[in-house]
Structures are given as C-alpha cells and as structure tokens.
Amino acid sequence: MKWTDTLDIAEALIEAHPDVDPTAIRFTDLHAWVLALPGFDDAPNRSGEKILEAIQSAWIEERD
C-alpha cells in the first residue's frame, strides 16, 4: 500500500483498530498507525495533511 491507497488503508485501519473513533484521532497517531500497517510500503515523509484527511474521511465512511 501507498499513501494514495486511502480506501485500502482505511479498511486496514478498521481491522487493526476496531474500537477507535476515527473522528477523534490525531493526525500524528494516524500517521504512525498507517506506517505500522502490514503491507504498507511508502516513505513516511510522502504524506501530508490532505492525505491524512482523505484517509480519515475514508475510515469514517467505511466504518458507517
């Protein structure tokens, strides 16, 4: 997975953190959790606020 795979990342985060409310997560935590996902293979510095927002939005949509 790369940073641009927002839907895949969101689905993996739902599995990895089922009890987390994605509306309450800090971007610093989100960044770290994405980096820790199995199959994630992208440079840590390639993300930014827009990408993290997109991941968070996808997570919220997929969870509901």
Contacts in CASP RR format, 6 or more apart in sequence:
PFRMAT RR
TARGET T0000
AUTHOR 0000-0000-0000
METHOD contacts of the structure
MODEL  1
MKWTDTLDIAEALIEAHPDVDPTAIRFTDLHAWVLALPGFDDAPNRSGEK
ILEAIQSAWIEERD
1 8 0 8 1.000
1 9 0 8 1.000
1 12 0 8 1.000
1 37 0 8 1.000
1 39 0 8 1.000
1 40 0 8 1.000
1 41 0 8 1.000
1 42 0 8 1.000
2 41 0 8 1.000
2 42 0 8 1.000
2 46 0 8 1.000
3 9 0 8 1.000
3 34 0 8 1.000
3 42 0 8 1.000
3 46 0 8 1.000
3 47 0 8 1.000
3 51 0 8 1.000
4 51 0 8 1.000
6 51 0 8 1.000
6 54 0 8 1.000
6 55 0 8 1.000
6 57 0 8 1.000
6 58 0 8 1.000
7 58 0 8 1.000
7 62 0 8 1.000
9 34 0 8 1.000
9 37 0 8 1.000
9 40 0 8 1.000
9 55 0 8 1.000
9 58 0 8 1.000
10 55 0 8 1.000
10 58 0 8 1.000
10 59 0 8 1.000
10 61 0 8 1.000
10 62 0 8 1.000
11 62 0 8 1.000
12 37 0 8 1.000
12 38 0 8 1.000
12 40 0 8 1.000
13 20 0 8 1.000
13 22 0 8 1.000
13 33 0 8 1.000
13 34 0 8 1.000
13 37 0 8 1.000
13 55 0 8 1.000
13 59 0 8 1.000
14 59 0 8 1.000
14 62 0 8 1.000
14 63 0 8 1.000
16 33 0 8 1.000
16 36 0 8 1.000
16 37 0 8 1.000
17 33 0 8 1.000
22 56 0 8 1.000
22 59 0 8 1.000
22 60 0 8 1.000
22 63 0 8 1.000
23 56 0 8 1.000
23 60 0 8 1.000
25 56 0 8 1.000
27 49 0 8 1.000
27 52 0 8 1.000
27 56 0 8 1.000
30 52 0 8 1.000
30 55 0 8 1.000
30 56 0 8 1.000
31 44 0 8 1.000
31 47 0 8 1.000
31 52 0 8 1.000
34 40 0 8 1.000
34 47 0 8 1.000
34 55 0 8 1.000
35 44 0 8 1.000
END
